[in-house]
């Protein structure tokens, strides 16, 4: 195996991780034109591993693991290679698409916050959302823009809003597991030992609705090669959000809301029709 083969394998492993952890994102990325797929798989693979360190690596020194992961990330970006295949593909994307290192730093800082925080005041909450979700959208936008700085600048706000909306929907969906398994609550200004009521839920839902509206404005302006995939993810989270809105907090604490694979396929087909036939603009 030569270096070219190793790099191909690195991207393949990032793809495998994406599909293993998220069928919805996996299907969405498969709808991208070929040139966009590997770079987005690489971004998602990097994000997924960091998230797993802080969320599921029980019985291990998570702080040390995250510190090692962060150190290796920066080294891979600086040197242009890593013996960790996931970092190898991610570093290649950072360098090729000139992704601002500050976006990487913000993401890793939010992952570190998960090691110490189980609830957030509003300012810290906004910082966490920015680092854990908005910057991921901006990393992807760098790939979508393909070096066109004007296009990137125009779509920065919608990309941030899309990442934020997705993350907040995840928070509402995962209230039960976040509290019972990780002792965390991701509702701003709500602490884990306080009663969570529908007023808190409604406040977050209002924010999500506004962010979805802003995000759609940006999706309409994306390159055709990624518009179907991003729009299908948008529709998936919109359906998930509508299901969550119909439930009160007590019900969310009992079960995790899901969208079936059949529904996901229907949403993907809907996005193809609306983008290609109806010309979503």
C-alpha positions as a LaTeX table, in Angstrom:
\begin{tabular}{lrrr}
\hline
Residue & $x$ (\AA) & $y$ (\AA) & $z$ (\AA) \\
\hline
Unk1 & 0.00 & 0.00 & 0.00 \\
Unk2 & 1.36 & 3.43 & $-0.93$ \\
Unk3 & 0.46 & 6.85 & 0.48 \\
Unk4 & $-2.29$ & 7.40 & $-2.07$ \\
Unk5 & $-3.89$ & 4.11 & $-1.06$ \\
Unk6 & $-3.64$ & 5.08 & 2.61 \\
Unk7 & $-5.37$ & 8.39 & 1.95 \\
Unk8 & $-8.17$ & 6.60 & 0.08 \\
Unk9 & $-8.55$ & 4.21 & 2.99 \\
Unk10 & $-8.70$ & 7.15 & 5.40 \\
Unk11 & $-11.64$ & 8.65 & 3.54 \\
Unk12 & $-13.33$ & 5.26 & 3.35 \\
Unk13 & $-13.10$ & 4.82 & 7.12 \\
Unk14 & $-14.60$ & 8.28 & 7.63 \\
Unk15 & $-17.44$ & 7.25 & 5.32 \\
Unk16 & $-17.96$ & 4.00 & 7.23 \\
Unk17 & $-18.16$ & 5.88 & 10.52 \\
Unk18 & $-20.72$ & 8.29 & 9.08 \\
Unk19 & $-23.00$ & 5.51 & 7.88 \\
Unk20 & $-22.55$ & 3.51 & 11.09 \\
Unk21 & $-23.61$ & 6.39 & 13.32 \\
Unk22 & $-26.15$ & 8.24 & 11.17 \\
Unk23 & $-28.21$ & 6.78 & 8.36 \\
Unk24 & $-29.88$ & 10.16 & 7.75 \\
Unk25 & $-26.59$ & 12.02 & 7.25 \\
Unk26 & $-25.20$ & 9.08 & 5.30 \\
Unk27 & $-28.08$ & 9.16 & 2.85 \\
Unk28 & $-27.88$ & 12.93 & 2.60 \\
Unk29 & $-24.17$ & 12.86 & 1.75 \\
Unk30 & $-24.77$ & 10.13 & $-0.82$ \\
Unk31 & $-27.03$ & 12.62 & $-2.59$ \\
Unk32 & $-24.09$ & 15.02 & $-3.06$ \\
Unk33 & $-22.15$ & 15.17 & $-6.30$ \\
Unk34 & $-19.12$ & 12.91 & $-6.08$ \\
Unk35 & $-16.55$ & 15.65 & $-5.49$ \\
Unk36 & $-18.23$ & 16.75 & $-2.26$ \\
Unk37 & $-18.73$ & 13.38 & $-0.59$ \\
Unk38 & $-15.29$ & 12.43 & 0.74 \\
Unk39 & $-14.55$ & 15.86 & 2.26 \\
Unk40 & $-17.88$ & 15.92 & 4.12 \\
Unk41 & $-17.43$ & 12.34 & 5.30 \\
Unk42 & $-14.05$ & 13.43 & 6.65 \\
Unk43 & $-15.56$ & 16.34 & 8.58 \\
Unk44 & $-18.33$ & 14.16 & 10.01 \\
Unk45 & $-15.92$ & 11.37 & 10.96 \\
Unk46 & $-13.75$ & 13.82 & 12.89 \\
Unk47 & $-16.75$ & 15.34 & 14.69 \\
Unk48 & $-18.22$ & 11.93 & 15.47 \\
Unk49 & $-15.08$ & 10.54 & 17.12 \\
Unk50 & $-14.64$ & 13.61 & 19.33 \\
Unk51 & $-18.29$ & 13.44 & 20.35 \\
Unk52 & $-18.01$ & 9.75 & 21.19 \\
Unk53 & $-15.01$ & 10.41 & 23.43 \\
Unk54 & $-17.00$ & 12.73 & 25.69 \\
Unk55 & $-20.33$ & 10.91 & 25.42 \\
Unk56 & $-19.73$ & 7.16 & 25.46 \\
Unk57 & $-16.18$ & 6.25 & 26.46 \\
Unk58 & $-17.20$ & 5.33 & 30.01 \\
Unk59 & $-14.58$ & 3.83 & 32.30 \\
Unk60 & $-11.73$ & 5.66 & 30.59 \\
Unk61 & $-9.96$ & 8.95 & 31.24 \\
Unk62 & $-12.03$ & 11.07 & 28.87 \\
Unk63 & $-10.01$ & 14.21 & 29.56 \\
Unk64 & $-6.77$ & 12.51 & 28.57 \\
Unk65 & $-8.36$ & 10.91 & 25.51 \\
Unk66 & $-9.75$ & 14.25 & 24.33 \\
Unk67 & $-6.46$ & 16.03 & 25.02 \\
Unk68 & $-4.61$ & 13.37 & 23.02 \\
Unk69 & $-7.17$ & 13.62 & 20.22 \\
Unk70 & $-6.86$ & 17.42 & 20.14 \\
Unk71 & $-3.07$ & 17.30 & 20.15 \\
Unk72 & $-3.06$ & 14.76 & 17.32 \\
Unk73 & $-5.58$ & 16.85 & 15.37 \\
Unk74 & $-3.39$ & 19.95 & 15.41 \\
Unk75 & $-0.32$ & 17.89 & 14.55 \\
Unk76 & $-2.10$ & 16.28 & 11.60 \\
Unk77 & $-3.19$ & 19.68 & 10.27 \\
Unk78 & 0.29 & 21.12 & 10.65 \\
Unk79 & 2.14 & 18.13 & 9.19 \\
Unk80 & $-0.43$ & 17.11 & 6.57 \\
Unk81 & $-0.52$ & 13.47 & 7.65 \\
Unk82 & $-1.55$ & 11.30 & 10.58 \\
Unk83 & $-1.34$ & 7.64 & 11.51 \\
Unk84 & $-4.93$ & 8.05 & 12.70 \\
Unk85 & $-6.91$ & 7.60 & 9.45 \\
Unk86 & $-9.83$ & 9.76 & 10.62 \\
Unk87 & $-7.50$ & 12.63 & 11.46 \\
Unk88 & $-5.55$ & 12.02 & 8.27 \\
Unk89 & $-8.62$ & 12.61 & 6.08 \\
Unk90 & $-9.85$ & 15.52 & 8.19 \\
Unk91 & $-6.47$ & 17.27 & 8.10 \\
Unk92 & $-6.36$ & 16.89 & 4.33 \\
Unk93 & $-9.74$ & 18.62 & 4.04 \\
Unk94 & $-8.74$ & 21.43 & 6.42 \\
Unk95 & $-5.65$ & 22.13 & 4.35 \\
Unk96 & $-7.25$ & 21.75 & 0.91 \\
Unk97 & $-10.27$ & 23.96 & 1.66 \\
Unk98 & $-8.46$ & 26.41 & 3.91 \\
Unk99 & $-10.74$ & 25.80 & 6.89 \\
Unk100 & $-9.97$ & 28.34 & 9.60 \\
Unk101 & $-8.18$ & 26.68 & 12.51 \\
Unk102 & $-10.36$ & 28.77 & 14.83 \\
Unk103 & $-13.35$ & 26.68 & 13.77 \\
Unk104 & $-11.50$ & 23.54 & 14.84 \\
Unk105 & $-10.49$ & 25.17 & 18.11 \\
Unk106 & $-14.07$ & 26.23 & 18.87 \\
Unk107 & $-15.35$ & 22.73 & 18.21 \\
Unk108 & $-12.78$ & 21.08 & 20.46 \\
Unk109 & $-13.46$ & 23.64 & 23.19 \\
Unk110 & $-17.14$ & 22.73 & 23.18 \\
Unk111 & $-16.23$ & 19.06 & 23.43 \\
Unk112 & $-14.09$ & 19.91 & 26.44 \\
Unk113 & $-17.03$ & 21.79 & 28.00 \\
Unk114 & $-18.97$ & 18.52 & 27.95 \\
Unk115 & $-16.38$ & 17.02 & 30.28 \\
Unk116 & $-17.09$ & 19.56 & 33.01 \\
Unk117 & $-20.55$ & 21.06 & 32.46 \\
Unk118 & $-23.92$ & 19.42 & 32.97 \\
Unk119 & $-26.00$ & 22.57 & 32.45 \\
Unk120 & $-25.46$ & 25.98 & 30.87 \\
Unk121 & $-26.31$ & 29.59 & 31.54 \\
Unk122 & $-27.37$ & 31.45 & 28.41 \\
Unk123 & $-23.98$ & 32.91 & 27.42 \\
Unk124 & $-22.17$ & 29.62 & 27.91 \\
Unk125 & $-24.99$ & 27.81 & 26.14 \\
Unk126 & $-24.62$ & 30.02 & 23.07 \\
Unk127 & $-20.86$ & 29.45 & 23.10 \\
Unk128 & $-21.41$ & 25.70 & 23.34 \\
Unk129 & $-23.88$ & 25.72 & 20.44 \\
Unk130 & $-21.47$ & 27.74 & 18.32 \\
Unk131 & $-18.60$ & 25.35 & 18.91 \\
Unk132 & $-20.49$ & 22.08 & 18.82 \\
Unk133 & $-22.77$ & 22.80 & 15.87 \\
Unk134 & $-22.43$ & 26.13 & 14.07 \\
Unk135 & $-18.74$ & 25.72 & 13.26 \\
Unk136 & $-19.41$ & 22.25 & 11.85 \\
Unk137 & $-21.82$ & 23.88 & 9.41 \\
Unk138 & $-19.13$ & 26.41 & 8.54 \\
Unk139 & $-16.56$ & 23.66 & 7.92 \\
Unk140 & $-18.98$ & 22.02 & 5.51 \\
Unk141 & $-19.70$ & 25.39 & 3.91 \\
Unk142 & $-16.00$ & 25.80 & 3.16 \\
Unk143 & $-16.21$ & 22.60 & 1.15 \\
Unk144 & $-19.45$ & 23.63 & $-0.56$ \\
Unk145 & $-18.04$ & 27.05 & $-1.50$ \\
Unk146 & $-15.00$ & 25.41 & $-3.10$ \\
Unk147 & $-12.73$ & 28.39 & $-2.55$ \\
Unk148 & $-15.33$ & 31.01 & $-3.54$ \\
Unk149 & $-14.96$ & 33.43 & $-0.62$ \\
Unk150 & $-17.87$ & 35.59 & $-1.73$ \\
Unk151 & $-20.24$ & 32.63 & $-1.73$ \\
Unk152 & $-18.91$ & 31.50 & 1.65 \\
Unk153 & $-19.38$ & 34.93 & 3.23 \\
Unk154 & $-22.92$ & 35.19 & 1.86 \\
Unk155 & $-23.94$ & 31.86 & 3.39 \\
Unk156 & $-22.18$ & 32.05 & 6.77 \\
Unk157 & $-25.28$ & 33.12 & 8.70 \\
Unk158 & $-27.66$ & 30.49 & 7.22 \\
Unk159 & $-25.03$ & 27.77 & 7.75 \\
Unk160 & $-24.70$ & 28.72 & 11.40 \\
Unk161 & $-28.47$ & 28.74 & 11.81 \\
Unk162 & $-28.81$ & 25.30 & 10.22 \\
Unk163 & $-26.18$ & 23.80 & 12.51 \\
Unk164 & $-27.76$ & 25.43 & 15.55 \\
Unk165 & $-31.28$ & 24.25 & 14.65 \\
Unk166 & $-30.09$ & 20.67 & 14.10 \\
Unk167 & $-28.28$ & 20.65 & 17.43 \\
Unk168 & $-31.22$ & 22.05 & 19.39 \\
Unk169 & $-33.58$ & 19.50 & 17.86 \\
Unk170 & $-31.11$ & 16.82 & 18.98 \\
Unk171 & $-31.17$ & 18.28 & 22.49 \\
Unk172 & $-34.96$ & 18.03 & 22.71 \\
Unk173 & $-34.98$ & 14.54 & 21.21 \\
Unk174 & $-32.29$ & 13.32 & 23.60 \\
Unk175 & $-33.48$ & 14.88 & 26.86 \\
Unk176 & $-34.07$ & 11.45 & 28.39 \\
Unk177 & $-30.68$ & 9.92 & 27.54 \\
Unk178 & $-28.73$ & 13.11 & 28.25 \\
Unk179 & $-30.15$ & 13.26 & 31.75 \\
Unk180 & $-30.23$ & 9.56 & 32.64 \\
Unk181 & $-26.96$ & 8.48 & 31.01 \\
Unk182 & $-24.78$ & 11.60 & 31.07 \\
Unk183 & $-26.31$ & 13.79 & 33.76 \\
Unk184 & $-26.60$ & 16.73 & 31.37 \\
Unk185 & $-29.38$ & 19.07 & 30.34 \\
Unk186 & $-29.13$ & 21.22 & 27.23 \\
Unk187 & $-31.86$ & 23.78 & 27.91 \\
Unk188 & $-30.43$ & 27.26 & 28.53 \\
Unk189 & $-30.62$ & 28.50 & 32.14 \\
Unk190 & $-32.02$ & 25.15 & 33.33 \\
Unk191 & $-30.03$ & 23.04 & 35.79 \\
Unk192 & $-30.14$ & 19.26 & 36.02 \\
Unk193 & $-31.77$ & 19.25 & 39.45 \\
Unk194 & $-34.58$ & 21.60 & 38.42 \\
Unk195 & $-37.99$ & 20.69 & 37.07 \\
Unk196 & $-38.06$ & 20.87 & 33.28 \\
Unk197 & $-41.41$ & 22.22 & 32.11 \\
Unk198 & $-43.02$ & 22.94 & 28.77 \\
Unk199 & $-42.18$ & 26.64 & 29.07 \\
Unk200 & $-38.46$ & 25.80 & 28.76 \\
Unk201 & $-39.24$ & 23.53 & 25.81 \\
Unk202 & $-41.37$ & 26.19 & 24.10 \\
Unk203 & $-38.61$ & 28.79 & 24.36 \\
Unk204 & $-36.16$ & 26.51 & 22.60 \\
Unk205 & $-38.75$ & 25.57 & 19.98 \\
Unk206 & $-39.29$ & 29.24 & 19.17 \\
Unk207 & $-35.55$ & 29.64 & 18.55 \\
Unk208 & $-35.49$ & 26.53 & 16.37 \\
Unk209 & $-38.35$ & 27.77 & 14.18 \\
Unk210 & $-36.57$ & 31.06 & 13.55 \\
Unk211 & $-33.31$ & 29.27 & 12.76 \\
Unk212 & $-34.97$ & 26.85 & 10.34 \\
Unk213 & $-36.45$ & 29.82 & 8.44 \\
Unk214 & $-33.05$ & 31.53 & 8.16 \\
Unk215 & $-31.33$ & 28.28 & 7.20 \\
Unk216 & $-33.72$ & 27.62 & 4.31 \\
Unk217 & $-32.74$ & 30.95 & 2.75 \\
Unk218 & $-29.17$ & 29.68 & 2.54 \\
Unk219 & $-30.08$ & 26.19 & 1.32 \\
Unk220 & $-31.82$ & 27.78 & $-1.68$ \\
Unk221 & $-28.48$ & 29.36 & $-2.69$ \\
Unk222 & $-26.29$ & 26.26 & $-2.33$ \\
Unk223 & $-24.60$ & 24.68 & $-5.36$ \\
Unk224 & $-26.84$ & 22.12 & $-7.06$ \\
Unk225 & $-24.28$ & 19.43 & $-6.27$ \\
Unk226 & $-25.05$ & 19.62 & $-2.55$ \\
Unk227 & $-28.51$ & 21.18 & $-2.42$ \\
Unk228 & $-30.44$ & 17.90 & $-2.53$ \\
Unk229 & $-28.40$ & 16.35 & 0.29 \\
Unk230 & $-28.57$ & 19.39 & 2.57 \\
Unk231 & $-32.24$ & 19.94 & 1.85 \\
Unk232 & $-33.05$ & 16.30 & 2.63 \\
Unk233 & $-31.28$ & 16.67 & 6.00 \\
Unk234 & $-33.26$ & 19.87 & 6.58 \\
Unk235 & $-36.54$ & 18.06 & 5.84 \\
Unk236 & $-35.55$ & 15.18 & 8.13 \\
Unk237 & $-34.89$ & 17.49 & 11.06 \\
Unk238 & $-38.02$ & 19.49 & 10.30 \\
Unk239 & $-40.18$ & 16.35 & 10.52 \\
Unk240 & $-38.37$ & 15.30 & 13.69 \\
Unk241 & $-38.99$ & 18.75 & 15.14 \\
Unk242 & $-42.70$ & 18.64 & 14.31 \\
Unk243 & $-42.99$ & 15.28 & 16.08 \\
Unk244 & $-41.21$ & 16.67 & 19.14 \\
Unk245 & $-43.45$ & 19.75 & 19.24 \\
Unk246 & $-46.52$ & 17.54 & 19.59 \\
Unk247 & $-45.16$ & 15.97 & 22.78 \\
Unk248 & $-44.82$ & 17.50 & 26.22 \\
Unk249 & $-41.69$ & 17.19 & 28.34 \\
Unk250 & $-43.03$ & 14.23 & 30.33 \\
Unk251 & $-43.49$ & 12.24 & 27.12 \\
Unk252 & $-40.02$ & 13.17 & 25.85 \\
Unk253 & $-38.61$ & 11.91 & 29.13 \\
Unk254 & $-40.12$ & 8.49 & 28.43 \\
Unk255 & $-39.02$ & 7.84 & 24.85 \\
Unk256 & $-36.81$ & 9.01 & 22.02 \\
Unk257 & $-38.62$ & 10.39 & 18.98 \\
Unk258 & $-37.55$ & 8.77 & 15.72 \\
Unk259 & $-38.08$ & 9.04 & 11.98 \\
Unk260 & $-38.36$ & 5.66 & 10.26 \\
Unk261 & $-36.06$ & 4.63 & 7.41 \\
Unk262 & $-39.06$ & 4.60 & 5.09 \\
Unk263 & $-39.85$ & 8.20 & 6.06 \\
Unk264 & $-36.20$ & 9.14 & 5.48 \\
Unk265 & $-36.34$ & 7.64 & 2.00 \\
Unk266 & $-39.56$ & 9.53 & 1.24 \\
Unk267 & $-37.93$ & 12.77 & 2.40 \\
Unk268 & $-34.93$ & 12.13 & 0.17 \\
Unk269 & $-37.21$ & 11.58 & $-2.82$ \\
Unk270 & $-39.17$ & 14.71 & $-1.89$ \\
Unk271 & $-35.95$ & 16.73 & $-1.85$ \\
Unk272 & $-34.96$ & 15.39 & $-5.28$ \\
Unk273 & $-38.32$ & 16.39 & $-6.73$ \\
Unk274 & $-38.37$ & 19.84 & $-5.14$ \\
Unk275 & $-34.78$ & 20.65 & $-6.11$ \\
Unk276 & $-34.58$ & 19.10 & $-9.59$ \\
Unk277 & $-38.16$ & 19.34 & $-10.81$ \\
Unk278 & $-39.61$ & 22.29 & $-8.93$ \\
Unk279 & $-36.26$ & 24.11 & $-8.86$ \\
Unk280 & $-35.96$ & 25.04 & $-5.19$ \\
Unk281 & $-34.64$ & 28.62 & $-5.36$ \\
\hline
\end{tabular}
